[in-house]
């Protein structure tokens, strides 16, 4: 039998630059002795950018900020993942947010590297304020540890709230137009109208839901989801669906009258 030698696993890439802070790449994080930790976060969307200027430019920007502020220790983390993914779907960022504590700092070169949406960015700002750590967005001038930076954060929060309201307004207007056009909203009904009408007819005759289910089973009538067996709850749901259909039609007739 051929024995293969064990494959060596490379340790996480960790090194120190010629500036007074530690740099860590990847999800593995070092444990520092500093009272407060500064987490630098860099992100690009595609693998072919991993060694490109995107990450390098972000790194240089954070390096300069570290020197300007005399930060003694910085953990710099890089990630290659789409910005369209949720915060907790990005392993490196999720690990930072899991570890960050009161007094720590999360710094990014560009706000859109952290969150594409103002809504998500606003949520992070709220979390920062609630949990007592600082968020620094270098390009936006946001630094929640300073009065001026908090003012910038409030502007971002106000813009995010405006975005929320606009989304709600557009949604309400769109639904109103669809209703006026007679478009049925919600999940489409899968059970044929003839079967629903038959269930209602049997119910009006005084049959219980279980008796209706038994009758449908004896006929071999499929359910709305294509199953072959009816339960009492299946028959009850069919009558409720029929009632909702009638109500929807009444509303539609009223809107188009």
N, C-alpha and C positions, 0 to 999 in steps of 0.2 A: 504494500500500500504506500502511495506517495504522500509524504508528509510535507505540508507547506509551512514555511516559517511564519510566525505571527506577524500581522501587519502593524507597524508602529503608528500610533495615533499622535498627530502633531499637537502640541499644547496650544492654548489660545495665544494669539499674536498680541504681545504686550511689550511696550518699549517706552522709553522716556526721551522726549525731545530736549532741545537746548533751551527750553523755557521751564520755569519752575512748576510743572504739573505733570501728573501721570496720564498717559493715554492708553485706553483699552479699546480694541476693536472687537466687535461681535457681541454675543449675548453673555459670555462669561464676564462677570464683573469682579474687580478686586475689592478687598476690604481695606479701607484706608483708616488711618488713625485720626484724621481730621474730625473736628467736632461737627462740621457741616460739610456735605459733599456737593460738588457742582457736577451735574450730569450734562454733557454736551451730546446732542443728538443730530446726526446727519442722515439724510435719506435720499435715495434716487429710486426711480420706478422700475428700471429694467436692468437685467444683468449686463448688457453690453455697455452700460454706463458705470459699472462698478469701479472701474479703474480710470474713469474719465474725469473731466474737469469739474463735474457737478459735485462730487464728494470732496475733491481737493479744494475747490473754492469755498465750500461750507466749512471745511476744516480750518483753512487759513483765517476765515472770518472769526471763528470761535477762538482760535489761538490768539489773535490780536486783541480780542475782548478780554481774554484771560490775563494777558500781560497788562492791559490798560487798568484792569481792576485789581491787579495783584492777587489773583486767586491762587492759593498755594497748591490745591489739589483739584484736578479735573479728570473725570472719567469720560472719555470721548468714545461714543458708540456709533457705529455705522450700520445701516440697514438697507438692503435692496428689496423693496416691496412697493406695490402700487399704493398711491395715496388714496385711491378709492376704497381701500379696505378699511374697516373699522379700526379704531385705536387698539382694541384688544385682539385684533387679528394680525397685528404686527408684533412678532415675538420680542424683538429688542425693546421697542417702546413700551410694550406691556410689562416687561421685566423692570424697566426703570420706574414706571408708575407704581409697581408693586413694592419697590424698595424705598422710594423717596419718602422722606420724613420731614417733620417740622424743622424749619431752618435751612433745609437743602435748597438747591437751585436747579432748575431745568432750563437750559439755554439752547436755542436754535438760531442758525444764521438767518433763516427765512421762515416766516410764519406758515407758508404753504407747504413746507417740508414736514411740519407738525400736523397741520389739518388744512384740507382744501376748503372746507366749509366754515363760514363764520359761526354757524350754529355749534359745530364741534369745538371750534376754538373758544367760543364763549363758555362752553361747558368745562373746558380745561381751566380757564381763568377762574371760574366759580370754584372748582375743586382746589385750585391753588390757594384761593382766599380762605376757603373753609378749613383746609388741612394745615395751613400755616407754612407752606413752602412757596418759593418765588418762581415766577415764570418770566424768562427774558427772551423776547423776540427782537433780535438785533435790528432787522430791517424795518420793523414797524415802530421802533422806539418804545416798546412796551417793556417795563420792568416793574413788576408788582411789589418790589421792595422799596420803591421810591414814590413820593407823592406825584411827580410828573408822570412816571410810568403807570401808576394806578389810574391817573386821568386818561391816559391813552387806552388802558384796558377797558375803562368805562365807555369810551367811544366805540371800541370794538363790540362791547356788549350791547350798546344801543343799536348799532348797525345790525347785529344778529337778531335782536328782537324785532326790528323793522322787517328783516327778511322773513321771520316767522309769520308776522302778520300778513305780509304780502302773499306768502304761500297759502295761508288760510283763506284769504280773500279770493285768490285765483281759483282755489278748489271749490269754494262755495258758488262762485259765479259759473264755473264749468258744470257743476252738478245741476244748477238751476236751468241752464240752457238744455242739458240733456233731458231733464224731466219734462221741460216744455215741449221738446221734440218727441216725447213719448218713448224715449229710450229706457229700457228697464235697467235699473242699477242693482249692483250686487251680483252674487253668484247665480248663474242661470239655472232655471228649473229643468231637471233632467227627466222627470216623470211625465209622460204624455198627458195632455189635458183630458183625454177620454177616460183614462184610468182614474185620475183625480176625481172626475165627475162621477164615476161609478162608485168610488169609495164614499163620496158625499151622499149619493142616492141611498146606499145601504145604511148609512148612518141615520139618515132621515127616517128610514123605515123602522128604526129602533134597535138595530144590531149593535152589539158592543164592539169595541175595537178588536178584541180577541176573536169574536165571531167573524168580523170582516177579514181579519188576517187569515183565519182558517179558510174562508171562502176563496180568497185570492190564491192561497196555497193549493187548494183543490183544482183551481183553473190553470195553475202553472204560470200565473202572471208574474213577470219579473218586477223587482223593486226599482226605485229611481236610480240606484247604483248598479243595476244589472244582476243583483243577487236573486237567487231562486226562492228564498224563504222569507215570508212575512212574519213580523211580530206585531203585537198590539200597538207598540210604539210606532211601528212603520205606518200603520193605518192612521194613527192619530196625527202623525206628521203630514200625511197626505191631505187630511182635511184642513189642517192649519195652512198648508201651502195653498190650497184652493181658496181659502178665505183671504189670504194675502193677495192672491192674484186678482180677486174681485175688488179688493180695496185699491190696489194699484190701478186697475182699469178705471175705477170711479174717479180717482185723483187725476188721472190722465185726461179723462173726458172733461173734467172741470177746467183743467188748464187750457185745453184746446177749444173750449166752447166760446 
